[in-house]
């Protein structure tokens, strides 16, 4: 963290670069009015230059899932699945039902793994004893006096006991979460072969061999995970509710307008045929409902409408505009015009340059969703994944399966009896705020959503085995020409892949995961990205002096989104110059 003090005011620049306890390179540059205890300006930057949209061109479209899984060492399977969805559409494939249940089980395990690890081993540290003692001693004092409402469930008598249990490397709950996340990782590998780059996932289905033993091995681990959830969710409820009570006004930390997007997850094989022409219908049958919510109004649950509204703006990003170039797709399969700023038509044109907060300052682009009602470009956020998924699914009131029921006001989640706990009924209700605490709370509840979903998917897979429906893959041919899109949810939120195939090769390909949506810069209309918007205006509750300022409130805001930065940037091979030729005796040639 660096600090610059301006002599003519108490507005102080505080820069946090890199942000720790996240994946990838993220810098948050702020100006803080210490007199009024408020962040008055924020810029989000990413300085690492990598990517896939450039070197996917000319590749065999059958390799898209394999290549894009390398985008990230955290979300690789989410990319692979989303790519396989786009491949299925492009190739005209309908995978067998068994394949869909297996993929759903793998992705449910990924949600459970990542959310538990991030919640209690990364985000949890922001609320642990050591952190709170240092940044808010008065809050620590109150925590020692405050009884836990659910002490009889999770076993911690005082809020301070929870904070101690979250201390890194030594806290009881910190260590327990590490073991639980390992169980979820094993569950994933059972279904998709390997993490993070699935070895049994292909366009057309999977290579996983289904059996009663496979689903039983998964379910044994799942029940242990569910037993843990029955303690962890009330623990987090007690902790986050305490912060509202201990620090009046804390609801404004990380609060931004309700502008949430979810692209849906867990395809239903009874409805999903991957055809673009029927995408509106099968999209609404997903076990996690796609949609966009603005100011708590559900604008749409139609994947077709969502797709047509995506725009890629540049604003403060290090790229040149492509809108004067030839376009790839003028109209979609249904005859709808496709905007030049749609991912199908985007051309990645990097322009490295010096960072300038008045102009260009990051490698992340600025995706927006065009609201045709208002003709505004909306900077959607993902709510850290869980918040947007639960909010949209609950508000849409479409989902009812297994132990899951959307109500219009939230989502009810039923968990069966486990080794140490009785049957449990959870009810996540739509909150008042899109803030840091609610993003974190939703992450806990979504783990339960994923677990209850996985129980249902296990049952469906077992029924397919009993019926003898063991097919897991559909043969296909690669077309000479095609356009396609895949929609999915990465752990931390919405992910889409858009492909254009010409002469049997990839002519254009753009993966858009949560990072560019959340970490985007100001666009050309001056609209802030989600990180920037959530931090700018955040009140400061930290009790440290200006000299010893740690920025814990800002860190809680940023980390509540579960940032994963490798997905947000691109690679560029420009003009190169050979400096030296070196002979390698190992490889036997010059390199």
Buried (B, 14 or more C-beta within 10 A) or exposed (E): EEEEEEEEEEBBBBBBEBBEBBBBBBBBBBBBBBEEBBBEBBBBBBBBBBBBBBBBBEBEBBBBBBBBBBBBBBBBBBBBBBBBBBBBBBBBBBBBBBBBBBBBBBBBBBBBBBBBBBBBBBBBBBBBBBBBBBBBEEBBBBBEEBEBEBBEBBBBEBBBBBBBBBBBEEBBBBBBBBEBBBBBBBBBBBBBBBBBBBBBBBBBBBBBEBEEEBBEBBBEBBBBBBBBBBBBBBBBBBBBBBBBEBBEEBBBBBBBBBBBBBBBBBBBBEEBBBBBEEBBBBBBBBBBBBBBBBEEEBBBBBBBBBBBBBBBBBBBBBBEBBEEEEBBBEEBBEEEEBBBBBBBBBBBBBEEEEBEBEEBBBBBBBBBBBBEEEEBBBBBBBBBBBBBBBBBBBBBBBBEBBBBBBBEEBBBBBBEEBEEBEEBEBBBEBBEBBBBBBBBBBBBBBBBBBBBBBBBBBBBBBBBBEEEBEBBBBEBEBEEEBBBBBBBBBBBBBBBBBBBBEEBBBBBBBBBBBBBBBBBBBBEEEBBBBBBBBBBBBBBBBBBEEEEBBBBBBBBBBBBBBBBBBBBBBBBEEEEEEEEEEEEEEEEEEE
